[in-house]
Amino acid sequence: MSEQSGSDPPSVDFDAAWCATDLGRYRACRYTYEYYSAESLPPLDSSQFMGSFRWLGDAGDPIPRQVLKLNSLARDLAARGLTLPQDFVTFQTTENLYGSLDEVSVTGCWTNLSDPLPSPVEPDAFLVRFFRDQQDCVIWYLYLRPMSEAFVVYSDLDYEFEYEARRDGEETQTDLADAEEQRAAILWCAPSFEEFAYRFWIENRLWHAVNDRELPLLEPRLQDYLNHYAPPGAPM
């Protein structure tokens, strides 16, 4: 597999790591989730990330309620000079793609869209929450900046809750005015939504395979991914 040049973290002041669970004996995890360095991950082939999610099959028909929801979100962002990436819109509005990450998640993660949330570290940038762990151990966001490509970040903070609590004068677990504290609370994990979705989908399918001892049945793309951690013939 060729390395994706876009997989390097963009020139923003966020640390980079992938938040995920174990891959059986091939990749350890001490708790529910572990932070894995970007350099330690299997490289991905950029040619498959064209915004159509062909690796998941046919996208299917539009979902009317989702189209309305994404149109409303897009208008809200446009008023701030921001644009939703088309791969995100496609995934969230078509019947065979929407919810597919929820279905494969081994830790009970689920799709949960927010309204635009101001970035606590950068003027004119916004977060859009799209996916969260069932116990809010980790929450994933699109990070949107004017005149720049959107990328994916995550945090253990629910910024929608944090902003609402501050508005209501309630005590919160973090200081939204402390830019350094907030920068440390947000980590970069993927240069596009589709790459995030692919890696999440592959790893969660692999988790079932390695824990159900079905490795001889692995399809080629799962086996290629696993070979990064256990090349053929390498002792484990």
C-alpha positions in Angstrom: 0.0 0.0 0.0 1.3 3.4 -0.8 1.6 6.1 1.8 -0.9 8.9 1.6 0.9 12.2 1.4 -2.1 14.0 3.0 -1.8 11.9 6.1 0.8 14.2 7.7 -0.7 16.6 10.2 -1.6 20.0 8.8 0.3 23.1 9.9 -1.9 23.8 12.9 -0.8 23.7 16.5 -2.4 20.4 17.4 -0.7 17.2 18.5 -1.5 14.2 16.3 -2.7 10.8 17.5 -5.2 8.1 16.6 -7.6 7.1 19.3 -8.8 3.5 19.1 -9.0 0.2 20.9 -6.9 -2.9 20.6 -6.3 -5.2 17.6 -6.1 -8.3 19.7 -2.5 -9.5 20.2 -1.4 -7.5 17.2 -1.8 -4.1 18.9 -2.2 -3.7 22.6 -4.6 -1.4 24.4 -4.4 -0.9 28.2 -7.9 0.6 28.6 -11.0 1.1 26.5 -9.0 3.4 24.2 -5.4 4.1 23.6 -3.6 7.0 21.8 -1.5 5.7 18.9 1.0 8.0 17.2 0.2 8.9 13.6 3.6 7.5 12.6 2.8 4.1 14.0 -0.4 3.6 11.9 -0.6 1.6 8.6 -0.3 4.1 5.7 -3.4 4.4 3.5 -3.8 4.6 -0.3 -5.0 8.1 -1.2 -6.4 7.0 -4.5 -9.4 5.4 -2.8 -10.5 8.6 -1.1 -12.5 10.3 -3.8 -15.6 11.3 -1.7 -17.8 8.5 -3.0 -16.9 5.8 -0.4 -16.6 3.1 -3.0 -14.9 0.9 -0.4 -18.3 0.7 1.3 -20.2 -0.1 -1.8 -23.1 1.8 -3.4 -24.0 4.9 -1.4 -27.7 4.4 -2.0 -30.5 7.0 -2.2 -30.7 10.3 -0.3 -32.3 10.3 3.2 -34.7 13.3 3.1 -34.5 14.1 6.8 -30.7 14.0 6.7 -30.6 16.1 3.6 -32.6 18.8 5.4 -30.4 18.6 8.5 -27.2 18.9 6.5 -28.6 21.7 4.4 -29.5 23.6 7.6 -26.0 23.0 9.0 -24.4 24.1 5.7 -26.4 27.4 5.7 -25.3 28.0 9.3 -21.7 27.5 8.4 -21.9 29.5 5.2 -22.9 32.5 7.3 -19.6 32.1 9.0 -17.6 31.8 5.8 -17.2 28.0 6.2 -18.1 25.0 4.0 -18.9 21.4 4.8 -16.7 19.0 3.0 -18.6 17.0 0.3 -17.4 13.6 1.5 -19.0 14.4 4.9 -22.3 15.5 3.3 -22.4 12.4 1.1 -21.8 10.1 4.1 -24.4 11.7 6.3 -27.2 11.9 3.7 -27.2 8.6 1.9 -29.0 5.4 3.1 -26.1 2.9 2.7 -23.5 5.1 4.3 -25.2 6.9 7.1 -24.9 5.0 10.4 -22.4 2.5 9.0 -19.7 3.5 11.5 -22.3 3.0 14.3 -23.0 -0.5 13.1 -19.3 -1.6 13.1 -18.2 0.2 16.3 -17.0 -2.3 19.0 -17.2 0.3 21.7 -20.7 1.6 21.1 -19.8 4.8 19.3 -22.7 6.6 17.6 -23.4 9.4 15.1 -24.4 12.7 16.8 -24.3 16.0 14.9 -23.9 19.3 16.6 -24.5 22.9 15.4 -21.3 24.8 14.7 -19.2 25.3 17.8 -16.5 28.0 18.1 -13.0 26.7 18.2 -11.6 27.5 21.6 -8.1 28.0 20.2 -8.5 29.8 16.8 -10.6 32.8 15.8 -13.1 32.2 12.9 -12.6 28.4 13.1 -15.4 26.1 14.2 -16.0 22.5 15.3 -18.9 20.3 14.2 -19.3 17.2 16.4 -20.3 14.1 14.4 -19.4 11.0 16.4 -19.0 10.0 20.0 -18.3 7.1 22.3 -21.3 5.8 24.3 -19.7 7.0 27.5 -18.2 10.2 26.1 -14.6 8.9 26.5 -13.8 10.4 23.2 -15.8 12.7 20.8 -14.9 13.4 17.2 -15.3 16.7 15.4 -14.8 18.2 12.0 -12.5 21.1 12.3 -13.4 23.9 9.9 -11.3 27.0 9.0 -12.0 29.7 6.4 -10.3 29.0 3.0 -8.8 25.7 4.3 -9.6 22.0 4.0 -11.6 20.4 6.8 -9.9 17.8 8.9 -10.9 15.5 11.8 -10.0 16.1 15.5 -11.1 14.5 18.7 -11.3 15.4 22.4 -12.6 14.0 25.7 -14.6 17.3 26.0 -18.1 17.8 24.6 -17.7 21.4 23.5 -21.5 21.8 23.0 -22.0 21.0 26.7 -19.1 23.2 27.7 -20.3 26.3 25.9 -23.9 25.8 27.1 -22.7 25.4 30.7 -20.6 28.6 30.4 -23.5 30.5 28.9 -25.7 29.3 31.9 -23.1 30.3 34.5 -22.5 26.7 35.5 -19.1 25.3 36.6 -17.4 23.2 33.9 -14.4 20.8 33.9 -12.3 23.0 31.7 -11.4 26.7 31.1 -12.6 27.6 27.6 -10.6 30.9 27.8 -7.3 29.1 28.3 -6.1 28.5 24.8 -3.1 26.3 25.8 -5.4 24.1 27.9 -7.8 23.8 25.0 -5.1 23.1 22.4 -3.9 20.2 24.6 -7.4 18.9 24.8 -7.8 18.6 21.0 -5.9 16.1 18.9 -5.6 15.8 15.1 -6.4 12.4 13.7 -7.2 12.5 10.0 -6.8 14.9 7.1 -10.3 14.2 5.8 -13.6 12.7 7.0 -13.4 9.8 4.5 -9.9 8.8 5.7 -11.2 8.9 9.3 -14.2 6.8 8.3 -12.1 4.2 6.4 -9.5 3.7 9.2 -12.3 3.5 11.8 -14.3 1.0 9.7 -11.2 -1.2 8.9 -10.0 -1.3 12.5 -13.4 -2.1 14.0 -13.9 -4.9 11.5 -10.4 -6.2 12.3 -11.2 -6.2 16.0 -14.0 -8.7 15.4 -11.8 -10.8 13.2 -8.8 -11.0 15.5 -10.9 -11.6 18.6 -13.2 -14.2 16.9 -10.1 -16.0 15.5 -11.3 -15.6 12.0 -7.9 -14.5 10.5 -7.9 -17.1 7.7 -11.1 -15.5 6.4 -9.8 -11.9 6.2 -10.4 -10.1 3.0 -7.3 -8.6 1.3 -7.7 -5.0 2.6 -8.1 -6.1 6.2 -5.1 -8.5 5.8 -3.0 -5.7 4.3 -3.8 -3.5 7.2 -3.0 -6.2 9.8 0.3 -7.0 8.0 1.6 -3.6 9.1 1.6 -4.9 12.7 2.3 -8.6 11.9 4.1 -9.0 8.5 3.7 -12.5 7.1 6.2 -14.9 8.8 6.9 -12.5 11.6 6.8 -14.1 15.1 4.0 -12.9 17.4 
